């Protein structure tokens, strides 16, 4: 997304926050870029392997993907999660255990994020039955996939990205 489009989106976002006397997280695209660039990257190296189709192929009209070889690039997910948990930027934002929150006036249950959900609470109840997990923290993993087509200089290649995050932040 271009810098001017980011600024336009930030202006739209600011307009929605004005009635709440709230402010944006970023003043403009430069502020957003500076925030992103200030995030410690960690030291998990990239790795790769190649995959190809090894099953039976039709006698005629073989789809091109069956003959291709495809590179898979990744970082060790265990190490990535370890770095996220160790990142001091998350120290005050981390939910180390599920919680239930209630409105003080009505005593009505409120949900804020993943760790306030019943499912997270149920998982911790189940995990706690194992005596080897005493003192452990439940760290749910979020995986999201997205197809991205890169046009410039790649011959219109398609990439299938897999994003990873943790539900505790």
N, CA, C and O atoms as a DFTB+ gen file, in Angstrom:
676 C
 N C O
     1  1       0.850      -1.161       0.000
     2  2       0.000       0.000       0.000
     3  2       0.900       1.230       0.000
     4  3       1.898       1.277       0.720
     5  1       0.553       2.202      -0.791
     6  2       1.377       3.400      -0.891
     7  2       1.258       4.253       0.374
     8  3       0.296       4.145       1.135
     9  1       2.262       5.099       0.571
    10  2       2.273       5.986       1.740
    11  2       1.050       6.911       1.740
    12  3       0.459       7.166       2.789
    13  1       0.678       7.406       0.561
    14  2      -0.486       8.307       0.498
    15  2      -1.782       7.572       0.849
    16  3      -2.679       8.151       1.462
    17  1      -1.881       6.296       0.459
    18  2      -3.066       5.521       0.830
    19  2      -3.096       5.250       2.332
    20  3      -4.164       5.277       2.944
    21  1      -1.941       4.992       2.925
    22  2      -1.879       4.788       4.379
    23  2      -2.334       6.056       5.085
    24  3      -3.120       5.995       6.030
    25  1      -1.839       7.214       4.626
    26  2      -2.248       8.485       5.240
    27  2      -3.752       8.713       5.097
    28  3      -4.401       9.191       6.027
    29  1      -4.305       8.370       3.926
    30  2      -5.749       8.527       3.717
    31  2      -6.533       7.630       4.672
    32  3      -7.530       8.063       5.250
    33  1      -6.089       6.381       4.842
    34  2      -6.759       5.480       5.783
    35  2      -6.646       5.982       7.219
    36  3      -7.599       5.889       7.993
    37  1      -5.483       6.511       7.568
    38  2      -5.315       7.057       8.915
    39  2      -6.243       8.252       9.137
    40  3      -6.779       8.425      10.232
    41  1      -6.437       9.080       8.100
    42  2      -7.368      10.207       8.216
    43  2      -8.801       9.720       8.439
    44  3      -9.534      10.281       9.253
    45  1      -9.191       8.676       7.715
    46  2     -10.530       8.107       7.902
    47  2     -10.692       7.529       9.301
    48  3     -11.723       7.713       9.948
    49  1      -9.667       6.834       9.754
    50  2      -9.696       6.250      11.096
    51  2      -9.801       7.350      12.143
    52  3     -10.572       7.234      13.095
    53  1      -9.026       8.419      11.969
    54  2      -9.050       9.546      12.919
    55  2     -10.443      10.148      13.004
    56  3     -10.894      10.529      14.085
    57  1     -11.123      10.235      11.869
    58  2     -12.477      10.799      11.856
    59  2     -13.434       9.957      12.693
    60  3     -14.333      10.497      13.338
    61  1     -13.249       8.645      12.688
    62  2     -14.139       7.793      13.484
    63  2     -13.824       7.884      14.975
    64  3     -14.692       7.625      15.810
    65  1     -12.593       8.250      15.312
    66  2     -12.194       8.324      16.716
    67  2     -12.512       9.678      17.354
    68  3     -12.587       9.787      18.577
    69  1     -12.698      10.697      16.531
    70  2     -12.903      12.052      17.044
    71  2     -14.093      12.149      17.984
    72  3     -14.022      12.840      19.001
    73  1     -15.184      11.467      17.660
    74  2     -16.379      11.566      18.503
    75  2     -16.183      10.930      19.879
    76  3     -16.968      11.179      20.794
    77  1     -15.147      10.116      20.029
    78  2     -14.827       9.492      21.312
    79  2     -13.684      10.211      22.021
    80  3     -13.205       9.768      23.065
    81  1     -13.253      11.337      21.432
    82  2     -12.121      12.095      21.956
    83  2     -10.894      11.191      22.104
    84  3     -10.139      11.291      23.070
    85  1     -10.721      10.311      21.122
    86  2      -9.601       9.370      21.111
    87  2      -8.633       9.782      20.011
    88  3      -8.947      10.653      19.200
    89  1      -7.475       9.168      19.978
    90  2      -6.462       9.532      18.991
    91  2      -5.901       8.277      18.305
    92  3      -6.060       7.157      18.789
    93  1      -5.253       8.501      17.180
    94  2      -4.654       7.413      16.411
    95  2      -3.399       6.879      17.079
    96  3      -2.753       7.568      17.869
    97  1      -3.070       5.650      16.749
    98  2      -1.811       5.074      17.206
    99  2      -0.636       5.650      16.435
   100  3       0.481       5.695      16.951
   101  1      -0.878       6.098      15.184
   102  2       0.184       6.594      14.323
   103  2      -0.236       7.932      13.734
   104  3      -1.376       8.084      13.295
   105  1       0.673       8.903      13.721
   106  2       0.370      10.228      13.193
   107  2       0.245      10.208      11.675
   108  3      -0.594      10.910      11.111
   109  1       1.077       9.406      11.010
   110  2       1.089       9.328       9.554
   111  2       1.866       8.076       9.141
   112  3       2.269       7.277       9.986
   113  1       2.071       7.916       7.831
   114  2       2.765       6.718       7.355
   115  2       4.193       6.634       7.877
   116  3       4.692       5.538       8.134
   117  1       4.858       7.779       8.037
   118  2       6.236       7.758       8.551
   119  2       6.279       7.247       9.991
   120  3       7.169       6.482      10.361
   121  1       5.314       7.675      10.790
   122  2       5.226       7.219      12.178
   123  2       4.953       5.708      12.222
   124  3       5.536       5.000      13.044
   125  1       4.083       5.220      11.354
   126  2       3.800       3.791      11.261
   127  2       5.063       3.019      10.876
   128  3       5.396       2.016      11.506
   129  1       5.769       3.490       9.833
   130  2       7.002       2.831       9.399
   131  2       8.051       2.820      10.509
   132  3       8.738       1.820      10.714
   133  1       8.167       3.942      11.224
   134  2       9.155       4.028      12.311
   135  2       8.823       3.022      13.417
   136  3       9.719       2.390      13.978
   137  1       7.540       2.879      13.725
   138  2       7.120       1.909      14.742
   139  2       7.450       0.489      14.302
   140  3       7.970      -0.307      15.084
   141  1       7.146       0.179      13.053
   142  2       7.457      -1.161      12.523
   143  2       8.955      -1.406      12.543
   144  3       9.404      -2.476      12.953
   145  1       9.731      -0.424      12.105
   146  2      11.187      -0.583      12.045
   147  2      11.836      -0.692      13.413
   148  3      12.954      -1.195      13.527
   149  1      11.156      -0.231      14.451
   150  2      11.745      -0.282      15.795
   151  2      11.509      -1.616      16.497
   152  3      12.046      -1.844      17.581
   153  1      10.718      -2.497      15.897
   154  2      10.434      -3.797      16.505
   155  2      11.666      -4.687      16.378
   156  3      12.183      -4.874      15.277
   157  1      12.138      -5.235      17.494
   158  2      13.280      -6.159      17.405
   159  2      12.912      -7.373      16.555
   160  3      11.830      -7.938      16.710
   161  1      13.810      -7.771      15.663
   162  2      13.496      -8.834      14.714
   163  2      13.726     -10.232      15.240
   164  3      13.098     -11.170      14.750
   165  1      14.582     -10.411      16.199
   166  2      14.895     -11.757      16.639
   167  2      15.932     -12.376      15.727
   168  3      16.368     -11.760      14.754
   169  1      16.312     -13.565      16.038
   170  2      17.422     -14.174      15.313
   171  2      17.073     -15.551      14.749
   172  3      17.946     -16.412      14.645
   173  1      15.819     -15.765      14.389
   174  2      15.418     -17.056      13.847
   175  2      15.751     -17.058      12.352
   176  3      15.200     -16.260      11.593
   177  1      16.643     -17.946      11.931
   178  2      17.061     -17.939      10.518
   179  2      16.001     -18.529       9.593
   180  3      15.187     -19.359       9.996
   181  1      16.037     -18.079       8.352
   182  2      15.191     -18.669       7.324
   183  2      15.741     -20.036       6.944
   184  3      16.955     -20.240       6.902
   185  1      14.833     -20.971       6.667
   186  2      15.187     -22.299       6.175
   187  2      14.317     -22.571       4.952
   188  3      13.312     -21.893       4.736
   189  1      14.703     -23.560       4.158
   190  2      13.857     -23.892       3.029
   191  2      13.992     -25.357       2.636
   192  3      14.953     -26.036       2.995
   193  1      13.003     -25.816       1.892
   194  2      13.037     -27.142       1.288
   195  2      12.189     -27.084       0.026
   196  3      11.390     -26.164      -0.148
   197  1      12.358     -28.048      -0.837
   198  2      11.593     -28.102      -2.084
   199  2      10.593     -29.252      -2.015
   200  3      10.861     -30.295      -1.418
   201  1       9.449     -29.043      -2.629
   202  2       8.422     -30.085      -2.716
   203  2       8.009     -30.236      -4.174
   204  3       8.081     -29.290      -4.958
   205  1       7.578     -31.435      -4.518
   206  2       7.038     -31.681      -5.851
   207  2       6.032     -32.821      -5.761
   208  3       6.055     -33.616      -4.822
   209  1       5.174     -32.884      -6.726
   210  2       4.135     -33.905      -6.771
   211  2       4.770     -35.239      -7.145
   212  3       5.513     -35.328      -8.122
   213  1       4.477     -36.269      -6.369
   214  2       5.066     -37.594      -6.616
   215  2       3.999     -38.661      -6.869
   216  3       4.313     -39.850      -6.913
   217  1       2.766     -38.252      -7.032
   218  2       1.694     -39.217      -7.253
   219  2       1.545     -39.580      -8.717
   220  3       2.354     -39.186      -9.557
   221  1       0.513     -40.327      -9.006
   222  2       0.221     -40.722     -10.388
   223  2      -0.239     -39.508     -11.184
   224  3      -1.012     -38.684     -10.695
   225  1       0.249     -39.411     -12.421
   226  2      -0.115     -38.308     -13.310
   227  2      -0.985     -38.856     -14.441
   228  3      -0.839     -40.010     -14.844
   229  1      -1.887     -38.021     -14.945
   230  2      -2.688     -38.468     -16.085
   231  2      -1.799     -38.664     -17.320
   232  3      -0.718     -38.083     -17.414
   233  1      -2.256     -39.469     -18.239
   234  2      -1.482     -39.735     -19.453
   235  2      -1.419     -38.531     -20.381
   236  3      -0.420     -38.332     -21.072
   237  1      -2.468     -37.731     -20.403
   238  2      -2.492     -36.541     -21.265
   239  2      -2.959     -35.345     -20.446
   240  3      -3.556     -35.500     -19.381
   241  1      -2.683     -34.166     -20.951
   242  2      -3.086     -32.909     -20.313
   243  2      -2.647     -32.843     -18.849
   244  3      -3.459     -32.577     -17.963
   245  1      -1.384     -33.082     -18.608
   246  2      -0.851     -33.038     -17.245
   247  2      -0.847     -31.583     -16.766
   248  3      -0.246     -30.727     -17.416
   249  1      -1.495     -31.294     -15.659
   250  2      -1.466     -29.916     -15.140
   251  2      -0.025     -29.496     -14.838
   252  3       0.745     -30.294     -14.303
   253  1       0.346     -28.273     -15.166
   254  2       1.732     -27.823     -14.981
   255  2       2.241     -27.972     -13.545
   256  3       3.424     -28.233     -13.332
   257  1       1.362     -27.809     -12.574
   258  2       1.819     -27.888     -11.185
   259  2       2.325     -29.283     -10.834
   260  3       3.134     -29.433      -9.918
   261  1       1.859     -30.309     -11.551
   262  2       2.304     -31.677     -11.262
   263  2       3.761     -31.903     -11.662
   264  3       4.414     -32.800     -11.127
   265  1       4.267     -31.121     -12.574
   266  2       5.649     -31.266     -13.027
   267  2       6.594     -30.279     -12.362
   268  3       7.810     -30.388     -12.516
   269  1       6.056     -29.329     -11.634
   270  2       6.886     -28.287     -11.036
   271  2       7.502     -28.707      -9.711
   272  3       7.066     -29.660      -9.064
   273  1       8.517     -27.970      -9.338
   274  2       9.139     -28.101      -8.018
   275  2       8.946     -26.758      -7.322
   276  3       9.096     -25.707      -7.945
   277  1       8.618     -26.789      -6.046
   278  2       8.247     -25.567      -5.337
   279  2       9.078     -25.412      -4.070
   280  3       9.215     -26.345      -3.278
   281  1       9.626     -24.224      -3.898
   282  2      10.429     -23.931      -2.706
   283  2       9.523     -23.462      -1.575
   284  3       8.646     -22.622      -1.779
   285  1       9.735     -23.999      -0.402
   286  2       9.017     -23.585       0.803
   287  2      10.043     -22.930       1.724
   288  3      11.013     -23.563       2.140
   289  1       9.817     -21.666       2.032
   290  2      10.699     -20.921       2.944
   291  2       9.966     -20.727       4.260
   292  3       8.776     -20.413       4.270
   293  1      10.664     -20.909       5.363
   294  2      10.017     -20.810       6.671
   295  2      11.049     -20.487       7.749
   296  3      12.258     -20.609       7.552
   297  1      10.529     -20.079       8.870
   298  2      11.316     -19.940      10.098
   299  2      10.735     -20.933      11.094
   300  3       9.533     -21.198      11.080
   301  1      11.571     -21.476      11.946
   302  2      11.126     -22.467      12.920
   303  2      10.025     -21.851      13.788
   304  3      10.296     -20.917      14.543
   305  1       8.785     -22.353      13.696
   306  2       7.681     -21.752      14.453
   307  2       7.908     -21.778      15.965
   308  3       7.509     -20.844      16.660
   309  1       8.537     -22.823      16.479
   310  2       8.808     -22.902      17.913
   311  2       9.716     -21.750      18.337
   312  3       9.482     -21.118      19.367
   313  1      10.743     -21.479      17.549
   314  2      11.665     -20.384      17.874
   315  2      11.000     -19.017      17.698
   316  3      11.268     -18.092      18.464
   317  1      10.141     -18.892      16.697
   318  2       9.431     -17.628      16.495
   319  2       8.549     -17.329      17.702
   320  3       8.545     -16.207      18.208
   321  1       7.800     -18.332      18.164
   322  2       6.931     -18.143      19.335
   323  2       7.782     -17.842      20.570
   324  3       7.418     -16.988      21.378
   325  1       8.892     -18.528      20.720
   326  2       9.790     -18.262      21.841
   327  2      10.226     -16.793      21.830
   328  3      10.215     -16.139      22.873
   329  1      10.607     -16.274      20.671
   330  2      11.018     -14.872      20.566
   331  2       9.868     -13.919      20.887
   332  3      10.071     -12.879      21.514
   333  1       8.673     -14.278      20.457
   334  2       7.524     -13.420      20.759
   335  2       7.275     -13.367      22.265
   336  3       7.022     -12.298      22.821
   337  1       7.350     -14.519      22.915
   338  2       7.121     -14.557      24.360
   339  2       8.222     -13.822      25.122
   340  3       7.968     -13.268      26.191
   341  1       9.430     -13.813      24.587
   342  2      10.552     -13.168      25.255
   343  2      10.673     -11.685      24.911
   344  3      11.499     -10.987      25.499
   345  1       9.868     -11.191      23.972
   346  2       9.972      -9.808      23.527
   347  2       9.498      -8.863      24.638
   348  3       8.343      -8.946      25.055
   349  1      10.368      -7.966      25.126
   350  2       9.975      -7.062      26.207
   351  2       8.855      -6.096      25.812
   352  3       8.186      -5.542      26.684
   353  1       8.644      -5.888      24.508
   354  2       7.565      -4.996      24.080
   355  2       6.192      -5.568      24.447
   356  3       5.222      -4.819      24.564
   357  1       6.105      -6.883      24.630
   358  2       4.837      -7.525      24.975
   359  2       4.655      -7.701      26.482
   360  3       3.593      -8.152      26.912
   361  1       5.634      -7.365      27.280
   362  2       5.605      -7.674      28.714
   363  2       4.331      -7.185      29.406
   364  3       3.755      -7.910      30.217
   365  1       3.891      -5.977      29.099
   366  2       2.708      -5.427      29.757
   367  2       1.415      -5.739      29.009
   368  3       0.332      -5.362      29.456
   369  1       1.525      -6.419      27.881
   370  2       0.360      -6.720      27.050
   371  2      -0.006      -8.200      27.057
   372  3      -0.962      -8.605      26.396
   373  1       0.736      -8.999      27.790
   374  2       0.592     -10.457      27.759
   375  2      -0.462     -10.933      28.765
   376  3      -0.469     -10.519      29.924
   377  1      -1.350     -11.813      28.291
   378  2      -2.275     -12.506      29.182
   379  2      -1.658     -13.867      29.476
   380  3      -1.571     -14.715      28.588
   381  1      -1.234     -14.078      30.706
   382  2      -0.570     -15.325      31.064
   383  2      -1.550     -16.424      31.441
   384  3      -1.171     -17.590      31.555
   385  1      -2.798     -16.054      31.632
   386  2      -3.828     -17.031      31.961
   387  2      -5.175     -16.496      31.478
   388  3      -5.348     -15.283      31.357
   389  1      -6.123     -17.379      31.203
   390  2      -7.456     -16.921      30.820
   391  2      -8.111     -16.157      31.976
   392  3      -7.753     -16.334      33.140
   393  1      -9.053     -15.327      31.634
   394  2      -9.752     -14.567      32.672
   395  2     -11.203     -14.367      32.265
   396  3     -11.570     -14.485      31.096
   397  1     -12.006     -14.064      33.258
   398  2     -13.403     -13.706      33.022
   399  2     -13.610     -12.323      33.610
   400  3     -13.197     -12.034      34.733
   401  1     -14.255     -11.481      32.828
   402  2     -14.439     -10.088      33.223
   403  2     -15.940      -9.785      33.252
   404  3     -16.693     -10.242      32.391
   405  1     -16.354      -9.020      34.241
   406  2     -17.759      -8.698      34.404
   407  2     -17.924      -7.199      34.581
   408  3     -17.083      -6.542      35.195
   409  1     -19.015      -6.657      34.040
   410  2     -19.333      -5.240      34.214
   411  2     -19.685      -5.004      35.676
   412  3     -20.469      -5.756      36.256
   413  1     -19.119      -3.979      36.265
   414  2     -19.345      -3.739      37.697
   415  2     -20.787      -3.335      37.985
   416  3     -21.321      -3.679      39.040
   417  1     -21.419      -2.620      37.075
   418  2     -22.781      -2.155      37.338
   419  2     -23.822      -3.257      37.189
   420  3     -24.782      -3.313      37.958
   421  1     -23.638      -4.134      36.203
   422  2     -24.667      -5.128      35.898
   423  2     -24.240      -6.561      36.187
   424  3     -25.062      -7.475      36.117
   425  1     -23.006      -6.763      36.501
   426  2     -22.433      -8.093      36.711
   427  2     -22.590      -8.975      35.465
   428  3     -22.614     -10.203      35.556
   429  1     -22.697      -8.324      34.303
   430  2     -22.824      -9.032      33.031
   431  2     -21.447      -9.388      32.484
   432  3     -20.530      -8.569      32.526
   433  1     -21.302     -10.600      31.976
   434  2     -20.033     -11.071      31.427
   435  2     -19.629     -10.231      30.230
   436  3     -20.463      -9.896      29.389
   437  1     -18.343      -9.889      30.151
   438  2     -17.803      -9.131      29.028
   439  2     -16.635      -9.899      28.431
   440  3     -15.867     -10.544      29.145
   441  1     -16.513      -9.821      27.118
   442  2     -15.399     -10.465      26.418
   443  2     -14.547      -9.382      25.798
   444  3     -15.056      -8.452      25.172
   445  1     -13.230      -9.512      25.981
   446  2     -12.327      -8.499      25.452
   447  2     -11.446      -9.064      24.351
   448  3     -11.326      -8.455      23.288
   449  1     -10.841     -10.188      24.579
   450  2      -9.944     -10.780      23.597
   451  2      -9.940     -12.297      23.757
   452  3     -10.761     -12.852      24.488
   453  1      -9.036     -12.950      23.087
   454  2      -9.011     -14.408      23.022
   455  2      -8.983     -15.066      24.401
   456  3      -9.709     -16.029      24.648
   457  1      -8.154     -14.551      25.287
   458  2      -7.982     -15.200      26.589
   459  2      -9.156     -14.952      27.539
   460  3      -9.169     -15.490      28.646
   461  1     -10.137     -14.152      27.128
   462  2     -11.340     -13.986      27.945
   463  2     -12.459     -14.925      27.497
   464  3     -13.553     -14.904      28.060
   465  1     -12.185     -15.744      26.487
   466  2     -13.200     -16.657      25.947
   467  2     -13.297     -17.936      26.774
   468  3     -12.335     -18.348      27.421
   469  1     -14.462     -18.547      26.740
   470  2     -14.687     -19.808      27.458
   471  2     -13.751     -20.906      26.958
   472  3     -13.274     -21.721      27.748
   473  1     -13.484     -20.932      25.647
   474  2     -12.634     -21.985      25.086
   475  2     -11.255     -21.955      25.729
   476  3     -10.723     -23.004      26.093
   477  1     -10.667     -20.773      25.876
   478  2      -9.341     -20.670      26.497
   479  2      -9.397     -21.192      27.935
   480  3      -8.500     -21.913      28.372
   481  1     -10.437     -20.830      28.656
   482  2     -10.604     -21.289      30.035
   483  2     -10.715     -22.820      30.080
   484  3     -10.086     -23.471      30.914
   485  1     -11.517     -23.381      29.181
   486  2     -11.692     -24.842      29.128
   487  2     -10.374     -25.555      28.817
   488  3     -10.091     -26.608      29.387
   489  1      -9.570     -24.987      27.917
   490  2      -8.291     -25.602      27.567
   491  2      -7.344     -25.630      28.764
   492  3      -6.662     -26.627      29.001
   493  1      -7.307     -24.545      29.506
   494  2      -6.428     -24.486      30.679
   495  2      -6.895     -25.470      31.740
   496  3      -6.071     -26.101      32.402
   497  1      -8.205     -25.610      31.911
   498  2      -8.722     -26.620      32.847
   499  2      -8.247     -28.005      32.449
   500  3      -7.834     -28.791      33.302
   501  1      -8.301     -28.312      31.157
   502  2      -7.878     -29.621      30.660
   503  2      -6.365     -29.811      30.839
   504  3      -5.920     -30.863      31.297
   505  1      -5.593     -28.807      30.482
   506  2      -4.126     -28.892      30.589
   507  2      -3.690     -29.063      32.042
   508  3      -2.730     -29.778      32.330
   509  1      -4.397     -28.404      32.948
   510  2      -4.003     -28.441      34.363
   511  2      -4.180     -29.822      34.994
   512  3      -3.687     -30.060      36.096
   513  1      -4.867     -30.723      34.321
   514  2      -5.025     -32.086      34.839
   515  2      -3.716     -32.872      34.776
   516  3      -3.561     -33.877      35.471
   517  1      -2.787     -32.425      33.957
   518  2      -1.484     -33.079      33.816
   519  2      -0.512     -32.465      34.821
   520  3      -0.209     -31.276      34.722
   521  1      -0.014     -33.243      35.786
   522  2       0.884     -32.681      36.803
   523  2       2.191     -32.139      36.225
   524  3       2.863     -31.345      36.882
   525  1       2.564     -32.546      35.017
   526  2       3.793     -32.037      34.397
   527  2       3.640     -30.616      33.866
   528  3       4.625     -29.998      33.461
   529  1       2.412     -30.090      33.864
   530  2       2.193     -28.747      33.317
   531  2       2.028     -27.679      34.403
   532  3       1.678     -26.540      34.092
   533  1       2.269     -28.021      35.649
   534  2       2.137     -27.041      36.734
   535  2       3.083     -25.876      36.462
   536  3       4.275     -26.073      36.224
   537  1       2.542     -24.667      36.500
   538  2       3.340     -23.470      36.260
   539  2       3.489     -23.100      34.795
   540  3       4.121     -22.092      34.478
   541  1       2.917     -23.902      33.889
   542  2       3.019     -23.620      32.455
   543  2       2.022     -22.534      32.064
   544  3       1.040     -22.294      32.767
   545  1       2.284     -21.888      30.945
   546  2       1.382     -20.884      30.393
   547  2       0.789     -21.414      29.100
   548  3       1.511     -21.940      28.253
   549  1      -0.498     -21.283      28.944
   550  2      -1.208     -21.683      27.734
   551  2      -0.925     -20.633      26.658
   552  3      -1.206     -19.451      26.855
   553  1      -0.368     -21.063      25.520
   554  2      -0.015     -20.143      24.437
   555  2      -0.685     -20.627      23.145
   556  3      -0.084     -21.386      22.384
   557  1      -1.928     -20.192      22.895
   558  2      -2.599     -20.579      21.655
   559  2      -1.922     -19.932      20.446
   560  3      -1.541     -18.763      20.489
   561  1      -1.782     -20.694      19.388
   562  2      -1.146     -20.224      18.167
   563  2      -2.220     -19.857      17.146
   564  3      -3.177     -20.606      16.947
   565  1      -2.060     -18.717      16.508
   566  2      -2.955     -18.282      15.438
   567  2      -2.184     -18.397      14.126
   568  3      -1.100     -17.830      13.986
   569  1      -2.741     -19.128      13.172
   570  2      -2.161     -19.243      11.836
   571  2      -3.161     -18.716      10.817
   572  3      -4.345     -19.048      10.875
   573  1      -2.689     -17.900       9.891
   574  2      -3.529     -17.342       8.842
   575  2      -2.784     -17.475       7.528
   576  3      -1.594     -17.171       7.448
   577  1      -3.478     -17.928       6.503
   578  2      -2.860     -18.068       5.190
   579  2      -3.451     -17.046       4.232
   580  3      -4.615     -16.662       4.350
   581  1      -2.628     -16.609       3.279
   582  2      -3.065     -15.613       2.315
   583  2      -2.309     -15.820       1.013
   584  3      -1.091     -15.999       1.016
   585  1      -3.018     -15.797      -0.079
   586  2      -2.386     -15.888      -1.402
   587  2      -2.017     -14.477      -1.847
   588  3      -2.842     -13.565      -1.788
   589  1      -0.796     -14.306      -2.283
   590  2      -0.320     -13.019      -2.758
   591  2       0.302     -13.208      -4.132
   592  3       1.148     -14.082      -4.320
   593  1      -0.114     -12.395      -5.085
   594  2       0.477     -12.424      -6.418
   595  2       1.471     -11.278      -6.516
   596  3       1.125     -10.121      -6.277
   597  1       2.705     -11.606      -6.867
   598  2       3.754     -10.600      -7.016
   599  2       4.008     -10.428      -8.505
   600  3       4.402     -11.373      -9.188
   601  1       3.782      -9.228      -9.000
   602  2       3.865      -8.986     -10.431
   603  2       5.241      -8.493     -10.877
   604  3       5.765      -8.968     -11.885
   605  1       5.818      -7.571     -10.163
   606  2       7.024      -6.897     -10.611
   607  2       8.226      -7.829     -10.552
   608  3       8.593      -8.310      -9.480
   609  1       8.823      -8.078     -11.678
   610  2      10.075      -8.820     -11.753
   611  2       9.995     -10.298     -11.412
   612  3      11.034     -10.948     -11.292
   613  1       8.813     -10.846     -11.253
   614  2       8.730     -12.257     -10.871
   615  2       7.973     -13.093     -11.895
   616  3       7.850     -14.309     -11.745
   617  1       7.476     -12.451     -12.917
   618  2       6.708     -13.221     -13.890
   619  2       5.340     -13.619     -13.375
   620  3       4.833     -14.685     -13.724
   621  1       4.733     -12.775     -12.548
   622  2       3.379     -13.010     -12.043
   623  2       3.307     -14.244     -11.133
   624  3       2.369     -15.036     -11.225
   625  1       4.284     -14.395     -10.274
   626  2       4.313     -15.538      -9.355
   627  2       3.286     -15.387      -8.250
   628  3       2.976     -14.277      -7.818
   629  1       2.763     -16.511      -7.801
   630  2       1.840     -16.533      -6.678
   631  2       2.555     -17.113      -5.463
   632  3       3.252     -18.123      -5.559
   633  1       2.374     -16.469      -4.340
   634  2       2.948     -16.924      -3.085
   635  2       1.809     -17.165      -2.104
   636  3       0.819     -16.434      -2.090
   637  1       1.963     -18.192      -1.290
   638  2       0.953     -18.523      -0.294
   639  2       1.591     -18.343       1.083
   640  3       2.246     -19.240       1.612
   641  1       1.379     -17.168       1.634
   642  2       2.007     -16.802       2.895
   643  2       1.254     -17.421       4.061
   644  3       0.036     -17.590       4.014
   645  1       1.992     -17.753       5.098
   646  2       1.400     -18.262       6.326
   647  2       1.898     -17.373       7.457
   648  3       3.096     -17.322       7.733
   649  1       0.991     -16.687       8.097
   650  2       1.326     -15.780       9.187
   651  2       1.097     -16.494      10.516
   652  3       0.159     -17.279      10.653
   653  1       1.956     -16.217      11.486
   654  2       1.845     -16.841      12.790
   655  2       1.843     -15.757      13.862
   656  3       2.614     -14.800      13.795
   657  1       0.975     -15.918      14.843
   658  2       0.982     -15.052      16.008
   659  2       0.518     -15.869      17.209
   660  3       0.119     -17.025      17.066
   661  1       0.573     -15.270      18.379
   662  2       0.084     -15.925      19.574
   663  2      -1.131     -15.165      20.097
   664  3      -1.252     -13.958      19.891
   665  1      -2.015     -15.869      20.764
   666  2      -3.267     -15.276      21.237
   667  2      -3.130     -14.557      22.576
   668  3      -4.093     -13.953      23.050
   669  1      -1.977     -14.612      23.179
   670  2      -1.797     -14.028      24.512
   671  2      -1.575     -12.508      24.466
   672  3      -1.651     -11.850      25.504
   673  1      -1.308     -11.953      23.304
   674  2      -1.029     -10.507      23.224
   675  2      -2.140      -9.787      22.521
   676  3      -2.082      -8.568      22.360
